[in-house]
Amino acid sequence: MNLPILSIFCLFCVTVVFSKSFTVDYENNTFLKDGKPFRYMSGSIHYFRVPSVFWYDRLYKMKMAGLNAIQTYVEWNHHEPEPGVYNFDGDYNLPKFLKTADDLGLVVILRTGPFIDAERDMGGLPYWLMRNNSNIKLRSYDPTYIKYVDRWYKVLLPIIEPFLYNNGGPIITLQIENEYGSIGCDAQYKSHLRELVKKTLKTKVVLFTTDGSGSSLLSCGKTDEVLSTVDFGTGANVTYNFEMLRWTQASGPLVNSEFYPGWLDHWGQPHAKVSSDSIVKTLTDMLEANASVNVYMFHGGTSFGFTAGSNLGSTFQACPTSYDYDAPLNEAGDPTPKYYAMREAIGKFFPLPTGVVPKPAPKMALPPITMKKVMSLWDFVSMNNVSVFSTYPLSFEDLSHPFGFVLYKATVTFQTSDPAILTVKGIADRAHVYVNKVLQGILSREQKAESIPIRVLKGQNIEILVENQGRICSGYNINDRKGIFQNVTLGSQVLVNWTMTPVLLDSNSVKKIELWKQNIKKTDSVSAPSVYIGKFKITNETTLLDSFLRLDGWHKGVAFLNNFNLGRYWPIVGPQVTLYAPSNLFLRAPLMNQITLLELEDSPCGGGGDSWAVQFVDTQL
């Protein structure tokens, strides 16, 4: 008797799940969610910039600000770090992130690329696309490029298909490419991406494009049968910008896919700041126009490791590790005054959820940690890395080395002038030049310094330690090869027969430093570049909280906490002074914590002595 009732109930459940629908009603200029008019108030968060243990926390805070949607990119280069090798684990567990959003009742706007920008290395494209393909035309219908895009999408799209709203999941829209109108009008490429998505996904989904508000940007970025949206920031003329969208697309919902509450940073430039009042005014104008809005970024997070990209304006500009973005939720996920001001404005148009409004969380400060020099970079390279020989220099890409550093070495086989001019054209991006391990000077793409005078004798070695500061993330120059890929000249002669050593700085290599240092009888007398280690315990009585690593007196390098790459530091240049250290990285006693630094330029004591300090503080700088 109970069986028929149960069957009817289950049938009803299935019917409810699969009756969900999300479409565009062009006639009435609106989205339709389950057949009813809908608009979204969304915020951008990049799952790959936030430790996965904090995904729920950040998304919950976004919901409590009045958002009913979130937007995120999919970053190809770390999901497929090498051809055919896929990573959907840990902080790249995209299904887990999508499920977390769904559990919180947030719909998702998913930007699948393949190019994303996002101030990420190469705009999220894999570095290996340029390996042995120096002439590849990225973001075009170049067959060399397209074959890899097709293969990637055939992996990615089946993973996200169960999460489409029309399949009962949270994803309401998918973006095709990203701000494509800014670089060209390859209609065949855009159409190919559209058809690739349609054919691969069995379920229909709303597709959209995003472009700046200029007429040429919108017309070049527009794709037939795809919803066009616009992006613009605080202080813009809302009426004008949406009129420009209407010029491209006569009907459909008005959408600002990237409304900027702050801005990105570059090393050596002041931290971007945008006032709350100006943000609220522009946001209110858009909501009064019945537009859907996505705030880019609502929570910026952190470009841990070597993931930050760079830009190319009048000169090369590298992005720092922090992606704070002056966003409503700061780098550590704390609500700022901007958060509360925007929440109040949003509450005038959308229902605010009930519950306790989030407040900033306390942070952890620890005593100073003594750092001891354990080996020079030369020692580290000799123990950890495999060298490649070539008559002429090879790029990072051709060395199959994605990020970080490569040490180039050549022996001078001829008599030189005193001094001789060493020239490295097109250096990418920054290089410390040594003669027999003695620093001669620094070459810099940013400073456009490609030549320096050096003193070198026949038979001596020239070592060039090249740092990849992040591939260009937007525009026409994203095929940004790193290292040395032109002839190096000393005076009028070309240096040949190069030994190139990619410097491995992954977690496994850093773990081994403790073992390797036992084999070093005495550290190299050269003060930099060198590896430093500091150890510390955290008592069981101490609550593990987020913190910030402060490196007063240290110049430039890379920092690791318990073998996790916190990112690049460069406090003498700024604007970033501290590195965000999330609480999940710390260990309780009796376990020992360890800080490891690769300092490239100078220690706090200018090379005197062999121990100095760093400190975890409770304030972001």
Phi and psi in degrees as a GROMACS rama.xvg file:
@    title "Ramachandran Plot"
@    xaxis  label "Phi"
@    yaxis  label "Psi"
@TYPE xy
-78.8437  -22.489  ASN-2
-61.7414  -46.9194  LEU-3
-61.0062  -40.0564  PRO-4
-61.0991  -43.9712  ILE-5
-62.6791  -40.4772  LEU-6
-64.1646  -42.4953  SER-7
-62.873  -41.7494  ILE-8
-61.9516  -44.2278  PHE-9
-66.1373  -38.7925  CYS-10
-61.7788  -40.4507  LEU-11
-61.9316  -40.9691  PHE-12
-60.9329  -46.3462  CYS-13
-62.477  -41.8375  VAL-14
-61.4125  -41.528  THR-15
-63.6406  -45.3026  VAL-16
-60.9017  -45.6537  VAL-17
-91.0874  4.26599  PHE-18
-87.9766  -4.62588  SER-19
-65.6872  138.686  LYS-20
-150.242  147.477  SER-21
-137.88  121.9  PHE-22
-141.758  175.71  THR-23
-110.685  127.688  VAL-24
-101.551  92.8379  ASP-25
-68.3411  -31.8447  TYR-26
-64.0676  -36.4735  GLU-27
-107.737  12.0576  ASN-28
55.9901  46.7599  ASN-29
-150.148  160.751  THR-30
-81.7297  153.803  PHE-31
-120.903  118.985  LEU-32
-111.795  115.106  LYS-33
55.1751  37.1038  ASP-34
84.0029  -2.10263  GLY-35
-113.752  145.891  LYS-36
-55.179  139.771  PRO-37
-148.173  141.563  PHE-38
-136.519  156.353  ARG-39
-114.124  150.128  TYR-40
-119.229  106.595  MET-41
-120.377  164.443  SER-42
-140.257  144.423  GLY-43
-85.8739  136.753  SER-44
-145.396  136.11  ILE-45
-104.01  112.463  HIS-46
-55.3154  -31.4454  TYR-47
-78.5818  -4.81641  PHE-48
-104.568  4.55931  ARG-49
-130.753  127.841  VAL-50
-54.1793  135.941  PRO-51
-59.4057  -27.2762  SER-52
-65.9947  -15.3227  VAL-53
-106.914  4.91339  PHE-54
-59.1524  -46.5333  TRP-55
-61.194  -44.3697  TYR-56
-58.3858  -47.8154  ASP-57
-68.0107  -42.5905  ARG-58
-67.7911  -36.4944  LEU-59
-61.8655  -44.2312  TYR-60
-63.978  -35.4687  LYS-61
-66.7645  -41.8765  MET-62
-61.8546  -41.6813  LYS-63
-67.8355  -15.5406  MET-64
-80.6807  -3.03531  ALA-65
102.802  4.66251  GLY-66
-76.1733  142.91  LEU-67
-111.863  2.61554  ASN-68
-148.94  157.01  ALA-69
-130.99  155.79  ILE-70
-124.772  138.616  GLN-71
-145.735  155.255  THR-72
-89.9585  160.444  TYR-73
-109.687  122.411  VAL-74
-97.8468  105.547  GLU-75
-59.275  -45.3364  TRP-76
-63.8169  -27.9218  ASN-77
-97.1078  -14.8078  HIS-78
-78.7548  -27.0893  HIS-79
-131.331  73.9783  GLU-80
-64.4601  -27.0651  PRO-81
-137.431  155.412  GLU-82
-54.4532  124.053  PRO-83
77.5646  2.93419  GLY-84
-107.44  119.332  VAL-85
-116.223  143.784  TYR-86
-130.961  111.816  ASN-87
-128.109  36.6843  PHE-88
-108.98  165.632  ASP-89
55.2498  -125.793  GLY-90
-74.8346  0.190604  ASP-91
-114.501  19.7696  TYR-92
-81.3489  79.4046  ASN-93
-58.216  -44.486  LEU-94
-57.7318  -39.1531  PRO-95
-63.9355  -41.1201  LYS-96
-62.9876  -45.1139  PHE-97
-63.8046  -39.6856  LEU-98
-65.9533  -37.5383  LYS-99
-61.5695  -44.1375  THR-100
-61.5684  -43.4591  ALA-101
-63.2534  -41.2652  ASP-102
-60.8224  -29.2121  ASP-103
-89.463  1.31928  LEU-104
77.8482  21.7956  GLY-105
-99.6536  131.89  LEU-106
-82.8506  161.975  VAL-107
-124.375  132.974  VAL-108
-103.273  112.044  ILE-109
-106.094  124.17  LEU-110
-105.823  99.9189  ARG-111
-88.0773  -1.59578  THR-112
80.4786  -135.567  GLY-113
-69.1637  -24.8756  PRO-114
-90.9389  138.429  PHE-115
-126.26  -17.9374  ILE-116
66.7277  -103.433  ASP-117
58.5696  18.3915  ALA-118
55.8576  33.1905  GLU-119
-103.552  157.457  ARG-120
-52.1681  122.119  ASP-121
58.9326  25.4785  MET-122
61.7202  28.2173  GLY-123
87.3568  -4.29689  GLY-124
-80.6422  147.713  LEU-125
-69.2135  136.37  PRO-126
-58.6019  -32.2504  TYR-127
-69.2057  -11.1729  TRP-128
-58.3135  -28.0659  LEU-129
-92.9366  -4.10675  MET-130
-66.687  119.084  ARG-131
58.945  17.3632  ASN-132
-132.686  57.2163  ASN-133
-63.7334  -20.8027  SER-134
-101.376  10.4336  ASN-135
-60.647  137.221  ILE-136
-100.83  95.4436  LYS-137
-68.7392  150.926  LEU-138
57.7838  45.4513  ARG-139
-150.982  175.351  SER-140
-85.707  34.9941  TYR-141
-70.0388  121.36  ASP-142
-55.2994  -33.0418  PRO-143
-63.4699  -37.2484  THR-144
-79.73  -45.7007  TYR-145
-60.5036  -36.354  ILE-146
-63.1434  -32.3847  LYS-147
-77.5311  -36.5146  TYR-148
-61.2484  -46.5781  VAL-149
-58.8268  -45.2637  ASP-150
-63.9877  -41.1939  ARG-151
-65.3714  -45.1152  TRP-152
-65.0218  -30.6825  TYR-153
-72.5193  -15.1003  LYS-154
-90.1496  -47.1216  VAL-155
-69.2638  -49.7366  LEU-156
-61.8838  -41.121  LEU-157
-63.1764  -26.63  PRO-158
-69.941  -38.57  ILE-159
-89.0827  -15.2746  ILE-160
-55.795  -43.1907  GLU-161
-62.1299  -17.855  PRO-162
-95.0582  3.47079  PHE-163
-67.1205  143.5  LEU-164
-57.3558  -40.1903  TYR-165
-69.2913  -9.60715  ASN-166
-104.321  9.08646  ASN-167
96.3884  3.8054  GLY-168
-99.0173  -166.384  GLY-169
-94.7235  -14.4369  PRO-170
-77.6172  116.069  ILE-171
-96.7722  -29.2554  ILE-172
-143.87  152.231  THR-173
-123.229  134.181  LEU-174
-89.3797  139.751  GLN-175
-98.3552  118.57  ILE-176
55.4166  -156.891  GLU-177
-161.51  117.553  ASN-178
47.586  47.3015  GLU-179
-69.039  -25.8657  TYR-180
-63.0132  -15.2087  GLY-181
-77.544  -13.4314  SER-182
-126.395  -8.23444  ILE-183
162.464  -178.358  GLY-184
-129.669  46.5474  CYS-185
-76.5681  88.3077  ASP-186
-62.9977  -33.5418  ALA-187
-65.1791  -38.7983  GLN-188
-64.9158  -47.5801  TYR-189
-62.6375  -43.5582  LYS-190
-65.3493  -37.2617  SER-191
-62.0958  -44.2986  HIS-192
-62.4377  -42.4869  LEU-193
-59.8084  -48.3135  ARG-194
-69.6877  -33.8832  GLU-195
-61.703  -43.554  LEU-196
-65.9646  -46.3485  VAL-197
-61.6161  -41.6521  LYS-198
-75.1448  -32.3815  LYS-199
-78.3439  -39.143  THR-200
-84.6155  128.431  LEU-201
-79.0758  -20.8582  LYS-202
-105.495  136.804  THR-203
-69.2746  140.672  LYS-204
-140.896  149.187  VAL-205
-71.8593  123.492  VAL-206
-102.934  147.646  LEU-207
-146.011  160.683  PHE-208
-119.403  159.293  THR-209
-131.516  132.137  THR-210
-148.189  162.19  ASP-211
-63.5817  168.341  GLY-212
-85.8983  2.41653  SER-213
-70.0433  148.166  GLY-214
-61.3289  -41.3526  SER-215
-69.1082  -35.5201  SER-216
-64.3209  -45.465  LEU-217
-69.381  -39.9002  LEU-218
-70.2793  -37.4598  SER-219
-74.7648  -31.6684  CYS-220
-81.2247  -21.7412  GLY-221
-63.5055  141.403  LYS-222
-125.582  132.817  THR-223
-56.4229  141.608  ASP-224
67.2304  18.5001  GLU-225
-130.106  136.368  VAL-226
-68.2681  130.05  LEU-227
-90.4616  137.369  SER-228
-131.434  167.417  THR-229
-123.592  162.058  VAL-230
-133.697  140.432  ASP-231
-163.261  164.065  PHE-232
-113.583  -166.171  GLY-233
-61.2103  138.676  THR-234
86.5489  -6.09607  GLY-235
-72.1751  157.12  ALA-236
-79.5955  103.68  ASN-237
-61.4392  -44.3338  VAL-238
-59.7555  -46.6952  THR-239
-62.2303  -45.6612  TYR-240
-64.8479  -38.811  ASN-241
-74.7659  -27.4242  PHE-242
-64.8881  -37.2815  GLU-243
-64.8299  -37.5297  MET-244
-64.2288  -41.3598  LEU-245
-65.4181  -30.3863  ARG-246
-62.9619  -32.7676  TRP-247
-86.5616  -38.169  THR-248
-134.353  108.857  GLN-249
-68.6633  -24.6615  ALA-250
-143.79  173.28  SER-251
111.999  166.502  GLY-252
-65.9338  145.275  PRO-253
-81.1996  128.586  LEU-254
-138.472  129.003  VAL-255
-103.18  106.503  ASN-256
-80.1755  -16.9397  SER-257
-142.229  92.7658  GLU-258
-99.4693  120.39  PHE-259
-92.2248  115.986  TYR-260
-91.3085  -4.29303  PRO-261
-158.954  -150.321  GLY-262
-161.473  166.967  TRP-263
-76.8298  160.927  LEU-264
-113.059  159.218  ASP-265
-129.644  149.287  HIS-266
-56.4963  137.271  TRP-267
84.9917  0.296694  GLY-268
-117.457  154.515  GLN-269
-61.8463  150.695  PRO-270
-63.3725  132.658  HIS-271
-64.7203  137.571  ALA-272
-136.998  133.518  LYS-273
-132.049  133.983  VAL-274
-74.2759  147.964  SER-275
-63.3066  -39.8409  SER-276
-60.3754  -44.1729  ASP-277
-67.8846  -35.9749  SER-278
-64.0698  -48.1259  ILE-279
-60.6818  -40.1466  VAL-280
-62.2705  -49.6559  LYS-281
-67.3958  -40.0161  THR-282
-60.6017  -44.0234  LEU-283
-62.2499  -41.9681  THR-284
-59.2815  -41.3813  ASP-285
-68.3742  -42.0622  MET-286
-68.7585  -32.5783  LEU-287
-68.0373  -24.7317  GLU-288
-84.3299  7.5587  ALA-289
64.2049  30.1825  ASN-290
-86.4955  154.218  ALA-291
-88.3938  141.372  SER-292
-132.916  137.14  VAL-293
-118.094  128.044  ASN-294
-88.8589  118.279  VAL-295
-115.114  109.814  TYR-296
-101.588  146.815  MET-297
-85.9302  -34.124  PHE-298
-141.392  114.264  HIS-299
-80.1498  -44.2883  GLY-300
79.9094  -148.842  GLY-301
-137.118  137.262  THR-302
-91.7263  75.8316  SER-303
-59.7829  157.264  PHE-304
65.7622  -133.842  GLY-305
-110.305  30.1573  PHE-306
-86.3485  -14.9536  THR-307
-67.7952  144.407  ALA-308
-98.1456  -157.627  GLY-309
-150.267  169.369  SER-310
-126.098  163.18  ASN-311
-129.952  102.886  LEU-312
-107.612  -123.482  GLY-313
-67.6596  -19.7152  SER-314
-149.881  172.84  THR-315
-71.5998  133.835  PHE-316
-132.36  112.688  GLN-317
-85.8658  143.383  ALA-318
-89.2552  144.179  CYS-319
-74.8183  178.014  PRO-320
-68.8844  -41.4506  THR-321
-70.3095  138.286  SER-322
-118.844  43.2396  TYR-323
-55.309  -42.2346  ASP-324
65.1861  9.67777  TYR-325
51.1565  40.9509  ASP-326
-83.5881  163.93  ALA-327
-57.5912  -37.9282  PRO-328
-102.974  121.408  LEU-329
-72.8345  -175.406  ASN-330
-55.3052  -37.269  GLU-331
-86.4212  5.80796  ALA-332
83.7065  15.6797  GLY-333
-89.9902  138.159  ASP-334
-62.2804  138.295  PRO-335
-107.78  171.621  THR-336
-53.0391  -32.7149  PRO-337
-62.9933  -36.6413  LYS-338
-58.2083  -48.983  TYR-339
-69.8694  -35.9522  TYR-340
-66.6119  -41.9076  ALA-341
-70.1192  -37.3703  MET-342
-59.0527  -43.5909  ARG-343
-62.683  -42.1425  GLU-344
-66.7243  -42.1507  ALA-345
-63.4864  -36.7242  ILE-346
-63.3186  -14.9112  GLY-347
-80.5696  -12.2431  LYS-348
-124.26  -23.2391  PHE-349
-129.086  148.042  PHE-350
-68.5168  131.454  PRO-351
-84.9762  138.055  LEU-352
-68.3796  150.668  PRO-353
-78.8838  157.595  THR-354
128.024  176.663  GLY-355
-74.8543  128.2  VAL-356
-73.3788  129.933  VAL-357
-59.7972  148.529  PRO-358
-124.432  160.587  LYS-359
-57.3816  140.793  PRO-360
-91.058  149.42  ALA-361
-64.8555  155.463  PRO-362
-119.735  164.24  LYS-363
-104.37  131.552  MET-364
-114.084  138.295  ALA-365
-126.127  159.067  LEU-366
-62.3128  159.547  PRO-367
-55.4281  145.492  PRO-368
-112.046  122.327  ILE-369
-74.3124  128.365  THR-370
-103.631  135.085  MET-371
-121.194  135.774  LYS-372
-70.77  127.104  LYS-373
-111.398  -25.5195  VAL-374
-169.13  157.788  MET-375
-82.1883  164.859  SER-376
-60.1785  -33.1822  LEU-377
-61.366  -41.6771  TRP-378
-63.6698  -45.2504  ASP-379
-60.3067  -43.9734  PHE-380
-64.8557  -41.7713  VAL-381
-65.9437  -27.6836  SER-382
-93.9029  -21.8462  MET-383
-117.021  -12.1958  ASN-384
-129.504  154.3  ASN-385
-106.248  132.308  VAL-386
-95.8599  155.781  SER-387
-123.93  136.678  VAL-388
-106.834  138.437  PHE-389
-153.674  147.805  SER-390
-60.3875  -40.351  THR-391
-121.67  158.521  TYR-392
-62.7592  147.802  PRO-393
-113.771  149.602  LEU-394
-75.2906  166.178  SER-395
-53.1914  -42.6119  PHE-396
-64.1519  -43.4398  GLU-397
-73.9985  -15.5977  ASP-398
-90.7667  2.95449  LEU-399
57.0684  39.5179  SER-400
-119.935  108.066  HIS-401
-71.8855  -44.0527  PRO-402
-140.474  171.711  PHE-403
90.3683  -118.829  GLY-404
-137.381  150.775  PHE-405
-133.057  135.297  VAL-406
-99.846  117.224  LEU-407
-101.181  133.272  TYR-408
-137.815  133.82  LYS-409
-139.35  147.7  ALA-410
-97.3227  133.317  THR-411
-77.2077  122.67  VAL-412
-107.788  11.9881  THR-413
-142.478  161.754  PHE-414
-75.2621  136.355  GLN-415
-113.896  167.472  THR-416
-75.7393  171.67  SER-417
-132.29  105.356  ASP-418
-81.0136  167.63  PRO-419
-109.987  146.997  ALA-420
-91.4157  116.669  ILE-421
-91.2842  127.077  LEU-422
-125.421  127.4  THR-423
-126.313  94.8553  VAL-424
-69.8315  139.674  LYS-425
67.549  29.6565  GLY-426
-57.7874  136.047  ILE-427
-139.252  103.088  ALA-428
-126.414  -28.4136  ASP-429
-145.519  136.903  ARG-430
-139.788  132.551  ALA-431
-94.6902  124.891  HIS-432
-104.657  129.109  VAL-433
-125.785  151.148  TYR-434
-119.306  116.274  VAL-435
48.5739  45.1515  ASN-436
71.6879  13.1206  LYS-437
-105.227  122.811  VAL-438
-63.3561  131.734  LEU-439
-106.552  -28.689  GLN-440
161.703  -177.332  GLY-441
-125.315  131.697  ILE-442
-97.6316  144.454  LEU-443
-145.452  124.886  SER-444
-65.316  -41.4763  ARG-445
-61.0183  -43.8823  GLU-446
-84.9735  -1.2952  GLN-447
57.2528  37.3418  LYS-448
-100.048  105.43  ALA-449
-112.813  -4.43404  GLU-450
-138.438  144.757  SER-451
-145.766  148.489  ILE-452
-79.4226  136.649  PRO-453
-134.177  157.512  ILE-454
-106.048  118.387  ARG-455
-147.925  141.168  VAL-456
-106.224  158.687  LEU-457
-57.6044  132.281  LYS-458
94.9682  -13.2626  GLY-459
-84.8734  160.336  GLN-460
-98.0286  138.337  ASN-461
-103.711  121.179  ILE-462
-112.692  130.575  GLU-463
-123.131  110.148  ILE-464
-92.0042  108.593  LEU-465
-99.8541  129.705  VAL-466
-103.969  127.285  GLU-467
-83.8927  112.126  ASN-468
-92.9129  10.8957  GLN-469
114.037  127.251  GLY-470
-71.4039  151.783  ARG-471
-59.575  135.359  ILE-472
-104.008  -3.5851  CYS-473
-156.362  167.011  SER-474
83.4495  -157.507  GLY-475
-85.2565  -6.80822  TYR-476
-114.515  28.9613  ASN-477
-73.7522  -18.3962  ILE-478
-77.7289  68.3818  ASN-479
-101.482  85.8412  ASP-480
-68.9815  150.353  ARG-481
-115.628  157.923  LYS-482
97.3573  -143.658  GLY-483
-116.527  122.448  ILE-484
-137.32  18.1187  PHE-485
-128.339  165.993  GLN-486
-62.4699  141.424  ASN-487
-99.6912  129.709  VAL-488
-114.982  145.58  THR-489
-121.052  106.963  LEU-490
66.8261  -124.605  GLY-491
-100.438  2.11728  SER-492
-107.337  146.644  GLN-493
-87.4079  131.072  VAL-494
-82.1949  131.743  LEU-495
-126.555  174.577  VAL-496
61.6477  75.1018  ASN-497
-100.381  137.295  TRP-498
-104.01  122.317  THR-499
-118.509  129.29  MET-500
-123.817  104.851  THR-501
-63.6586  131.102  PRO-502
-90.8304  110.543  VAL-503
-80.2879  120.001  LEU-504
-127.159  45.4774  LEU-505
-90.2899  175.951  ASP-506
-62.3795  -35.2342  SER-507
-65.8628  -40.0221  ASN-508
-66.3396  -41.0503  SER-509
-66.7611  -36.1157  VAL-510
-58.9783  -35.0136  LYS-511
-79.4331  -9.44361  LYS-512
-58.3688  -40.8152  ILE-513
-58.3592  -39.2919  GLU-514
-72.0311  -43.9941  LEU-515
-66.2349  -33.7111  TRP-516
-65.3295  -20.5059  LYS-517
-66.2578  -23.4416  GLN-518
-90.7827  0.163938  ASN-519
-100.898  114.135  ILE-520
-71.3624  -36.1674  LYS-521
-152.049  133.728  LYS-522
-68.1223  150.258  THR-523
-57.0872  142.397  ASP-524
-71.3205  -17.6201  SER-525
-65.3331  129.042  VAL-526
-73.1189  -28.4511  SER-527
-154.127  152.358  ALA-528
-76.8025  142.066  PRO-529
-144.635  161.268  SER-530
-103.548  131.025  VAL-531
-121.812  145.86  TYR-532
-130.78  139.331  ILE-533
-132.875  136.198  GLY-534
-118.773  146.901  LYS-535
-156.734  153.286  PHE-536
-111.811  149.996  LYS-537
-116.139  122.43  ILE-538
-64.9745  155.933  THR-539
-64.5317  -22.0727  ASN-540
-77.1853  -16.1233  GLU-541
-83.6288  129.823  THR-542
-78.1024  125.952  THR-543
-73.4559  119.405  LEU-544
-130.428  166.451  LEU-545
-60.0969  153.003  ASP-546
-150.371  -178.737  SER-547
-134.864  127.728  PHE-548
-82.6528  119.122  LEU-549
-104.626  132.62  ARG-550
-124.256  56.4595  LEU-551
-57.668  130.267  ASP-552
87.6653  -19.7956  GLY-553
-79.5473  148.813  TRP-554
-98.0644  -63.88  HIS-555
-156.93  133.647  LYS-556
174.046  -155.252  GLY-557
-131.029  137.958  VAL-558
-118.741  140.058  ALA-559
-123.603  137.218  PHE-560
-116.05  115.776  LEU-561
48.9136  46.4282  ASN-562
72.8618  4.37031  ASN-563
-95.0412  130.184  PHE-564
-76.8953  104.363  ASN-565
-69.9521  -25.5304  LEU-566
128.528  -173.914  GLY-567
-81.3678  142.287  ARG-568
-121.176  149.425  TYR-569
-161.772  58.1876  TRP-570
-64.932  -25.0805  PRO-571
-71.3303  -15.8232  ILE-572
-102.596  -40.9851  VAL-573
69.5803  -173.485  GLY-574
-76.9981  -16.2359  PRO-575
-78.0579  127.459  GLN-576
-109.672  -36.9918  VAL-577
-110.336  156.082  THR-578
-107.834  129.945  LEU-579
-66.5429  129.476  TYR-580
-122.931  100.767  ALA-581
-67.2293  150.014  PRO-582
-61.362  -29.4283  SER-583
-67.2741  -11.3503  ASN-584
-86.6345  -17.397  LEU-585
-83.5173  153.02  PHE-586
-119.066  143.789  LEU-587
-87.3544  156.087  ARG-588
-60.4077  144.475  ALA-589
-84.3107  0.65841  PRO-590
-67.884  146.675  LEU-591
-98.4533  135.478  MET-592
-91.7486  154.102  ASN-593
-140.27  131.822  GLN-594
-103.6  131.344  ILE-595
-123.667  129.078  THR-596
-119.468  135.773  LEU-597
-103.136  101.368  LEU-598
-93.2879  122.245  GLU-599
-88.6569  -28.4911  LEU-600
-120.637  -49.3746  GLU-601
-164.273  148.959  ASP-602
-89.2999  169.532  SER-603
-59.678  -25.4038  PRO-604
-101.979  17.3489  CYS-605
64.4598  26.3017  GLY-606
96.1193  -6.79791  GLY-607
-87.1966  136.994  GLY-608
77.5328  -175.336  GLY-609
-137.053  15.9689  ASP-610
-148.197  136.233  SER-611
-141.936  -163.642  TRP-612
-138.504  156.287  ALA-613
-131.16  170.844  VAL-614
-151.543  142.025  GLN-615
-88.8133  126.275  PHE-616
-121.221  167.029  VAL-617
-100.037  12.9682  ASP-618
-128.886  131.66  THR-619
-79.9519  130.508  GLN-620
